[in-house]
């Protein structure tokens, strides 16, 4: 039996988004996405993000689209903003200083 999903959930990631935390964070992100219709990620306290962490963000966006849900970053730390800009993904993940995230 599937769990009912409703409303918007805000999830704050407080640890670095690196390969060392990726497995645990993946589980947390997927569970959060499955428990709501709209997931807002607060990454304002993330001090480091590597390619494993960035891949998690891509995974969440892809899974949200697949499930007909929404996922977006609503608060970026400087390193997250820099990484999103480096990969030229601000249109997908949003940059509160520039543009809002696209739905999905």
C-alpha positions in Angstrom: 0.0 0.0 0.0 1.4 3.4 -0.9 1.6 6.3 1.5 -0.7 9.3 0.7 1.1 12.4 -0.3 -0.1 15.9 0.3 1.0 19.4 0.4 4.3 21.1 0.5 7.3 19.9 2.6 10.4 21.9 3.3 13.6 19.9 4.0 16.7 21.5 5.3 20.0 19.7 4.4 22.5 20.7 7.1 25.4 18.4 6.2 27.8 18.8 3.3 26.5 17.3 0.1 29.5 15.1 -0.7 30.2 11.5 -1.6 30.6 10.8 2.1 27.0 11.7 2.9 25.4 10.8 -0.5 23.9 7.4 0.4 22.1 8.7 3.5 21.1 11.9 1.8 19.7 10.0 -1.1 17.4 8.0 1.2 16.3 11.2 3.0 15.6 13.1 -0.2 13.6 10.2 -1.8 11.6 9.6 1.3 10.8 13.3 1.6 9.7 13.5 -2.1 7.5 10.5 -1.7 5.8 12.0 1.3 4.6 15.2 -0.4 3.4 16.8 -3.6 5.9 19.6 -3.5 9.4 19.5 -1.9 11.3 22.6 -1.1 15.0 22.1 -0.4 16.7 24.5 2.0 20.4 24.2 1.3 21.4 27.5 3.0 23.7 25.7 5.5 25.5 23.4 3.0 29.2 24.2 3.3 30.5 21.8 0.6 28.9 20.1 -2.4 30.7 17.8 -4.9 29.6 16.0 -8.0 27.9 13.3 -5.9 25.8 15.9 -4.1 25.0 17.7 -7.4 23.9 14.3 -8.8 21.5 14.0 -5.9 19.9 17.3 -6.8 19.5 16.1 -10.4 18.0 12.8 -9.1 15.4 14.6 -7.0 14.4 16.8 -9.9 14.1 13.8 -12.3 12.1 11.8 -9.8 9.8 14.7 -9.1 9.1 15.0 -12.8 8.5 11.3 -13.1 6.1 11.3 -10.2 4.3 14.4 -11.3 5.5 16.3 -8.3 7.6 19.5 -7.8 11.0 19.9 -6.3 13.0 23.0 -6.0 15.8 24.7 -4.0 14.4 27.6 -2.0 17.5 28.6 -0.1 21.1 28.3 -1.5 24.3 28.5 0.4 27.1 30.4 -1.5 28.8 27.1 -2.5 25.5 25.6 -3.7 24.9 28.8 -5.8 28.4 28.6 -7.1 28.0 25.0 -8.1 24.6 25.5 -9.8 26.1 28.5 -11.7 29.2 26.5 -12.6 27.0 23.7 -14.2 24.8 26.4 -15.8 21.7 24.9 -14.1 20.1 27.9 -12.5 17.1 27.6 -14.7 16.5 24.1 -13.3 17.4 24.6 -9.7 16.7 28.3 -9.3 19.0 30.9 -7.9 17.2 33.2 -5.4 19.5 36.0 -6.6 18.7 35.6 -10.3 15.6 33.5 -11.2 13.1 31.2 -9.6 13.4 27.4 -10.2 11.3 25.9 -12.9 8.4 23.7 -11.7 9.1 19.9 -11.6 
